[in-house]
Amino acid sequence: MTSATELQYTSEHEWVLVEGNTATIGITAYAAEKLGDVVYVDLPDVGSTVASGTVVGEIESTKSVGELFAPVNGTVLAKNSAVEDSPELVNSDPMGEGWLIKVEFTELPELLTAAQYDALLGE
């Protein structure tokens, strides 16, 4: 599991781990808790192009349907097929095994720090 302080965040409750020009993206523990029991995850295909701020996937739970937004512009390098097969990973380990996609990006937009994200949540 990655330390929350190494991560950057979006106001759409996604976390981003930057390693070189690759961003690993998932939803935060807060988002996973608010969604409830995740029953289905739809992720973009490897090789597809994503644009920052656009919807690139869907996360369905017993309570609602949430959208996955791309926090960066780029090309999908990998998608976590484990969460497609076992969507409950998004609930049990949203910041680790429940990661969603990896995107190769050319430019990293300004993201929130852990402290800024906590402030957004009012914590």
Rosetta blueprint (number, residue, H / E / L):
1 M L
2 T L
3 S L
4 A H
5 T H
6 E H
7 L L
8 Q E
9 Y E
10 T L
11 S L
12 E L
13 H L
14 E E
15 W E
16 V E
17 L E
18 V E
19 E E
20 G L
21 N L
22 T E
23 A E
24 T E
25 I E
26 G E
27 I E
28 T L
29 A H
30 Y H
31 A H
32 A H
33 E H
34 K H
35 L H
36 G L
37 D L
38 V E
39 V E
40 Y E
41 V E
42 D E
43 L L
44 P L
45 D L
46 V L
47 G L
48 S L
49 T E
50 V E
51 A L
52 S L
53 G L
54 T L
55 V E
56 V E
57 G E
58 E E
59 I E
60 E E
61 S E
62 T L
63 K L
64 S L
65 V E
66 G E
67 E E
68 L E
69 F E
70 A L
71 P L
72 V L
73 N L
74 G E
75 T E
76 V E
77 L E
78 A E
79 K E
80 N L
81 S H
82 A H
83 V H
84 E H
85 D H
86 S L
87 P L
88 E L
89 L H
90 V H
91 N H
92 S H
93 D L
94 P L
95 M L
96 G L
97 E L
98 G L
99 W L
100 L L
101 I E
102 K E
103 V E
104 E E
105 F E
106 T L
107 E L
108 L L
109 P L
110 E L
111 L L
112 L E
113 T L
114 A H
115 A H
116 Q H
117 Y H
118 D H
119 A H
120 L H
121 L H
122 G L
123 E L
